[in-house]
Amino acid sequence: MEYNAKLCTQNESKINGRGVWHYLIDTPIGQIHVVEYENQQKELIRFLIDSNLEKATLKYNTICKNIVAGKI
C-alpha cells in the first residue's frame, strides 16, 4: 500500500545568519509539525510536534526570540 504525504512550509526566518523553519507534513494518519533551527555551529536542531499548530507556532516563535536575544 502506498501513502502520500504533503509538505508545506508554514514559516521561515533568517536571524543573524541562522535559519529557522516550521514545516507541516500532512499524512493520511494525521499532521506532523517540524520546527528546526541552525545552532551556532550551523547544525540542525529539530523538534517534531503531533497535530498541534499552536504548540508548533509557539515553539517557532520562542526559538526566533531566543536567537535574537542570544540565548541559543
MODELLER restraints for C-alpha pairs under 7 A, 6 or more apart:
rsr = mdl.restraints
at = mdl.atoms
rsr.add(forms.Gaussian(group=physical.xy_distance, feature=features.Distance(at['CA:3:A'], at['CA:28:A']), mean=6.97, stdev=0.5))
rsr.add(forms.Gaussian(group=physical.xy_distance, feature=features.Distance(at['CA:4:A'], at['CA:27:A']), mean=6.68, stdev=0.5))
rsr.add(forms.Gaussian(group=physical.xy_distance, feature=features.Distance(at['CA:5:A'], at['CA:25:A']), mean=6.55, stdev=0.5))
rsr.add(forms.Gaussian(group=physical.xy_distance, feature=features.Distance(at['CA:5:A'], at['CA:26:A']), mean=5.57, stdev=0.5))
rsr.add(forms.Gaussian(group=physical.xy_distance, feature=features.Distance(at['CA:5:A'], at['CA:27:A']), mean=4.59, stdev=0.5))
rsr.add(forms.Gaussian(group=physical.xy_distance, feature=features.Distance(at['CA:6:A'], at['CA:25:A']), mean=5.62, stdev=0.5))
rsr.add(forms.Gaussian(group=physical.xy_distance, feature=features.Distance(at['CA:6:A'], at['CA:26:A']), mean=5.06, stdev=0.5))
rsr.add(forms.Gaussian(group=physical.xy_distance, feature=features.Distance(at['CA:6:A'], at['CA:27:A']), mean=6.61, stdev=0.5))
rsr.add(forms.Gaussian(group=physical.xy_distance, feature=features.Distance(at['CA:7:A'], at['CA:23:A']), mean=6.84, stdev=0.5))
rsr.add(forms.Gaussian(group=physical.xy_distance, feature=features.Distance(at['CA:7:A'], at['CA:24:A']), mean=5.75, stdev=0.5))
rsr.add(forms.Gaussian(group=physical.xy_distance, feature=features.Distance(at['CA:7:A'], at['CA:25:A']), mean=4.57, stdev=0.5))
rsr.add(forms.Gaussian(group=physical.xy_distance, feature=features.Distance(at['CA:7:A'], at['CA:26:A']), mean=6.43, stdev=0.5))
rsr.add(forms.Gaussian(group=physical.xy_distance, feature=features.Distance(at['CA:8:A'], at['CA:23:A']), mean=5.66, stdev=0.5))
rsr.add(forms.Gaussian(group=physical.xy_distance, feature=features.Distance(at['CA:8:A'], at['CA:24:A']), mean=5.20, stdev=0.5))
rsr.add(forms.Gaussian(group=physical.xy_distance, feature=features.Distance(at['CA:8:A'], at['CA:25:A']), mean=6.53, stdev=0.5))
rsr.add(forms.Gaussian(group=physical.xy_distance, feature=features.Distance(at['CA:9:A'], at['CA:22:A']), mean=6.18, stdev=0.5))
rsr.add(forms.Gaussian(group=physical.xy_distance, feature=features.Distance(at['CA:9:A'], at['CA:23:A']), mean=4.50, stdev=0.5))
rsr.add(forms.Gaussian(group=physical.xy_distance, feature=features.Distance(at['CA:9:A'], at['CA:24:A']), mean=6.34, stdev=0.5))
rsr.add(forms.Gaussian(group=physical.xy_distance, feature=features.Distance(at['CA:10:A'], at['CA:22:A']), mean=5.34, stdev=0.5))
rsr.add(forms.Gaussian(group=physical.xy_distance, feature=features.Distance(at['CA:10:A'], at['CA:23:A']), mean=5.33, stdev=0.5))
rsr.add(forms.Gaussian(group=physical.xy_distance, feature=features.Distance(at['CA:10:A'], at['CA:24:A']), mean=6.51, stdev=0.5))
rsr.add(forms.Gaussian(group=physical.xy_distance, feature=features.Distance(at['CA:11:A'], at['CA:21:A']), mean=5.72, stdev=0.5))
rsr.add(forms.Gaussian(group=physical.xy_distance, feature=features.Distance(at['CA:11:A'], at['CA:22:A']), mean=4.99, stdev=0.5))
rsr.add(forms.Gaussian(group=physical.xy_distance, feature=features.Distance(at['CA:12:A'], at['CA:20:A']), mean=5.71, stdev=0.5))
rsr.add(forms.Gaussian(group=physical.xy_distance, feature=features.Distance(at['CA:12:A'], at['CA:21:A']), mean=4.51, stdev=0.5))
rsr.add(forms.Gaussian(group=physical.xy_distance, feature=features.Distance(at['CA:12:A'], at['CA:22:A']), mean=6.40, stdev=0.5))
rsr.add(forms.Gaussian(group=physical.xy_distance, feature=features.Distance(at['CA:13:A'], at['CA:19:A']), mean=5.79, stdev=0.5))
rsr.add(forms.Gaussian(group=physical.xy_distance, feature=features.Distance(at['CA:13:A'], at['CA:20:A']), mean=5.14, stdev=0.5))
rsr.add(forms.Gaussian(group=physical.xy_distance, feature=features.Distance(at['CA:13:A'], at['CA:21:A']), mean=6.54, stdev=0.5))
rsr.add(forms.Gaussian(group=physical.xy_distance, feature=features.Distance(at['CA:14:A'], at['CA:20:A']), mean=6.33, stdev=0.5))
rsr.add(forms.Gaussian(group=physical.xy_distance, feature=features.Distance(at['CA:15:A'], at['CA:68:A']), mean=6.93, stdev=0.5))
rsr.add(forms.Gaussian(group=physical.xy_distance, feature=features.Distance(at['CA:18:A'], at['CA:38:A']), mean=5.56, stdev=0.5))
rsr.add(forms.Gaussian(group=physical.xy_distance, feature=features.Distance(at['CA:19:A'], at['CA:37:A']), mean=5.58, stdev=0.5))
rsr.add(forms.Gaussian(group=physical.xy_distance, feature=features.Distance(at['CA:19:A'], at['CA:38:A']), mean=5.58, stdev=0.5))
rsr.add(forms.Gaussian(group=physical.xy_distance, feature=features.Distance(at['CA:20:A'], at['CA:36:A']), mean=5.83, stdev=0.5))
rsr.add(forms.Gaussian(group=physical.xy_distance, feature=features.Distance(at['CA:20:A'], at['CA:37:A']), mean=4.26, stdev=0.5))
rsr.add(forms.Gaussian(group=physical.xy_distance, feature=features.Distance(at['CA:20:A'], at['CA:38:A']), mean=6.69, stdev=0.5))
rsr.add(forms.Gaussian(group=physical.xy_distance, feature=features.Distance(at['CA:21:A'], at['CA:35:A']), mean=5.64, stdev=0.5))
rsr.add(forms.Gaussian(group=physical.xy_distance, feature=features.Distance(at['CA:21:A'], at['CA:36:A']), mean=5.36, stdev=0.5))
rsr.add(forms.Gaussian(group=physical.xy_distance, feature=features.Distance(at['CA:21:A'], at['CA:37:A']), mean=6.29, stdev=0.5))
rsr.add(forms.Gaussian(group=physical.xy_distance, feature=features.Distance(at['CA:22:A'], at['CA:34:A']), mean=5.67, stdev=0.5))
rsr.add(forms.Gaussian(group=physical.xy_distance, feature=features.Distance(at['CA:22:A'], at['CA:35:A']), mean=4.46, stdev=0.5))
rsr.add(forms.Gaussian(group=physical.xy_distance, feature=features.Distance(at['CA:22:A'], at['CA:36:A']), mean=6.65, stdev=0.5))
rsr.add(forms.Gaussian(group=physical.xy_distance, feature=features.Distance(at['CA:22:A'], at['CA:60:A']), mean=6.55, stdev=0.5))
rsr.add(forms.Gaussian(group=physical.xy_distance, feature=features.Distance(at['CA:23:A'], at['CA:33:A']), mean=5.73, stdev=0.5))
rsr.add(forms.Gaussian(group=physical.xy_distance, feature=features.Distance(at['CA:23:A'], at['CA:34:A']), mean=5.05, stdev=0.5))
rsr.add(forms.Gaussian(group=physical.xy_distance, feature=features.Distance(at['CA:23:A'], at['CA:35:A']), mean=6.43, stdev=0.5))
rsr.add(forms.Gaussian(group=physical.xy_distance, feature=features.Distance(at['CA:24:A'], at['CA:31:A']), mean=6.90, stdev=0.5))
rsr.add(forms.Gaussian(group=physical.xy_distance, feature=features.Distance(at['CA:24:A'], at['CA:32:A']), mean=5.93, stdev=0.5))
rsr.add(forms.Gaussian(group=physical.xy_distance, feature=features.Distance(at['CA:24:A'], at['CA:33:A']), mean=4.65, stdev=0.5))
rsr.add(forms.Gaussian(group=physical.xy_distance, feature=features.Distance(at['CA:24:A'], at['CA:34:A']), mean=6.35, stdev=0.5))
rsr.add(forms.Gaussian(group=physical.xy_distance, feature=features.Distance(at['CA:25:A'], at['CA:31:A']), mean=5.70, stdev=0.5))
rsr.add(forms.Gaussian(group=physical.xy_distance, feature=features.Distance(at['CA:25:A'], at['CA:32:A']), mean=5.11, stdev=0.5))
rsr.add(forms.Gaussian(group=physical.xy_distance, feature=features.Distance(at['CA:25:A'], at['CA:33:A']), mean=6.19, stdev=0.5))
rsr.add(forms.Gaussian(group=physical.xy_distance, feature=features.Distance(at['CA:26:A'], at['CA:32:A']), mean=6.53, stdev=0.5))
rsr.add(forms.Gaussian(group=physical.xy_distance, feature=features.Distance(at['CA:30:A'], at['CA:51:A']), mean=6.72, stdev=0.5))
rsr.add(forms.Gaussian(group=physical.xy_distance, feature=features.Distance(at['CA:31:A'], at['CA:50:A']), mean=6.33, stdev=0.5))
rsr.add(forms.Gaussian(group=physical.xy_distance, feature=features.Distance(at['CA:31:A'], at['CA:51:A']), mean=4.87, stdev=0.5))
rsr.add(forms.Gaussian(group=physical.xy_distance, feature=features.Distance(at['CA:32:A'], at['CA:48:A']), mean=6.79, stdev=0.5))
rsr.add(forms.Gaussian(group=physical.xy_distance, feature=features.Distance(at['CA:32:A'], at['CA:49:A']), mean=5.87, stdev=0.5))
rsr.add(forms.Gaussian(group=physical.xy_distance, feature=features.Distance(at['CA:32:A'], at['CA:50:A']), mean=4.77, stdev=0.5))
rsr.add(forms.Gaussian(group=physical.xy_distance, feature=features.Distance(at['CA:32:A'], at['CA:51:A']), mean=5.54, stdev=0.5))
rsr.add(forms.Gaussian(group=physical.xy_distance, feature=features.Distance(at['CA:33:A'], at['CA:48:A']), mean=5.76, stdev=0.5))
rsr.add(forms.Gaussian(group=physical.xy_distance, feature=features.Distance(at['CA:33:A'], at['CA:49:A']), mean=4.97, stdev=0.5))
rsr.add(forms.Gaussian(group=physical.xy_distance, feature=features.Distance(at['CA:33:A'], at['CA:50:A']), mean=6.18, stdev=0.5))
rsr.add(forms.Gaussian(group=physical.xy_distance, feature=features.Distance(at['CA:33:A'], at['CA:51:A']), mean=6.80, stdev=0.5))
rsr.add(forms.Gaussian(group=physical.xy_distance, feature=features.Distance(at['CA:33:A'], at['CA:56:A']), mean=6.35, stdev=0.5))
rsr.add(forms.Gaussian(group=physical.xy_distance, feature=features.Distance(at['CA:34:A'], at['CA:46:A']), mean=6.90, stdev=0.5))
rsr.add(forms.Gaussian(group=physical.xy_distance, feature=features.Distance(at['CA:34:A'], at['CA:47:A']), mean=5.76, stdev=0.5))
rsr.add(forms.Gaussian(group=physical.xy_distance, feature=features.Distance(at['CA:34:A'], at['CA:48:A']), mean=4.82, stdev=0.5))
rsr.add(forms.Gaussian(group=physical.xy_distance, feature=features.Distance(at['CA:34:A'], at['CA:49:A']), mean=6.42, stdev=0.5))
rsr.add(forms.Gaussian(group=physical.xy_distance, feature=features.Distance(at['CA:35:A'], at['CA:46:A']), mean=5.85, stdev=0.5))
rsr.add(forms.Gaussian(group=physical.xy_distance, feature=features.Distance(at['CA:35:A'], at['CA:47:A']), mean=5.18, stdev=0.5))
rsr.add(forms.Gaussian(group=physical.xy_distance, feature=features.Distance(at['CA:35:A'], at['CA:48:A']), mean=6.60, stdev=0.5))
rsr.add(forms.Gaussian(group=physical.xy_distance, feature=features.Distance(at['CA:35:A'], at['CA:56:A']), mean=6.81, stdev=0.5))
rsr.add(forms.Gaussian(group=physical.xy_distance, feature=features.Distance(at['CA:35:A'], at['CA:60:A']), mean=6.21, stdev=0.5))
rsr.add(forms.Gaussian(group=physical.xy_distance, feature=features.Distance(at['CA:36:A'], at['CA:44:A']), mean=6.44, stdev=0.5))
rsr.add(forms.Gaussian(group=physical.xy_distance, feature=features.Distance(at['CA:36:A'], at['CA:45:A']), mean=5.37, stdev=0.5))
rsr.add(forms.Gaussian(group=physical.xy_distance, feature=features.Distance(at['CA:36:A'], at['CA:46:A']), mean=4.25, stdev=0.5))
rsr.add(forms.Gaussian(group=physical.xy_distance, feature=features.Distance(at['CA:36:A'], at['CA:47:A']), mean=6.11, stdev=0.5))
rsr.add(forms.Gaussian(group=physical.xy_distance, feature=features.Distance(at['CA:37:A'], at['CA:44:A']), mean=5.54, stdev=0.5))
rsr.add(forms.Gaussian(group=physical.xy_distance, feature=features.Distance(at['CA:37:A'], at['CA:45:A']), mean=5.42, stdev=0.5))
rsr.add(forms.Gaussian(group=physical.xy_distance, feature=features.Distance(at['CA:37:A'], at['CA:46:A']), mean=6.77, stdev=0.5))
rsr.add(forms.Gaussian(group=physical.xy_distance, feature=features.Distance(at['CA:38:A'], at['CA:44:A']), mean=4.64, stdev=0.5))
rsr.add(forms.Gaussian(group=physical.xy_distance, feature=features.Distance(at['CA:38:A'], at['CA:45:A']), mean=6.25, stdev=0.5))
rsr.add(forms.Gaussian(group=physical.xy_distance, feature=features.Distance(at['CA:39:A'], at['CA:45:A']), mean=6.82, stdev=0.5))
rsr.add(forms.Gaussian(group=physical.xy_distance, feature=features.Distance(at['CA:49:A'], at['CA:56:A']), mean=6.33, stdev=0.5))
rsr.add(forms.Gaussian(group=physical.xy_distance, feature=features.Distance(at['CA:66:A'], at['CA:72:A']), mean=5.81, stdev=0.5))
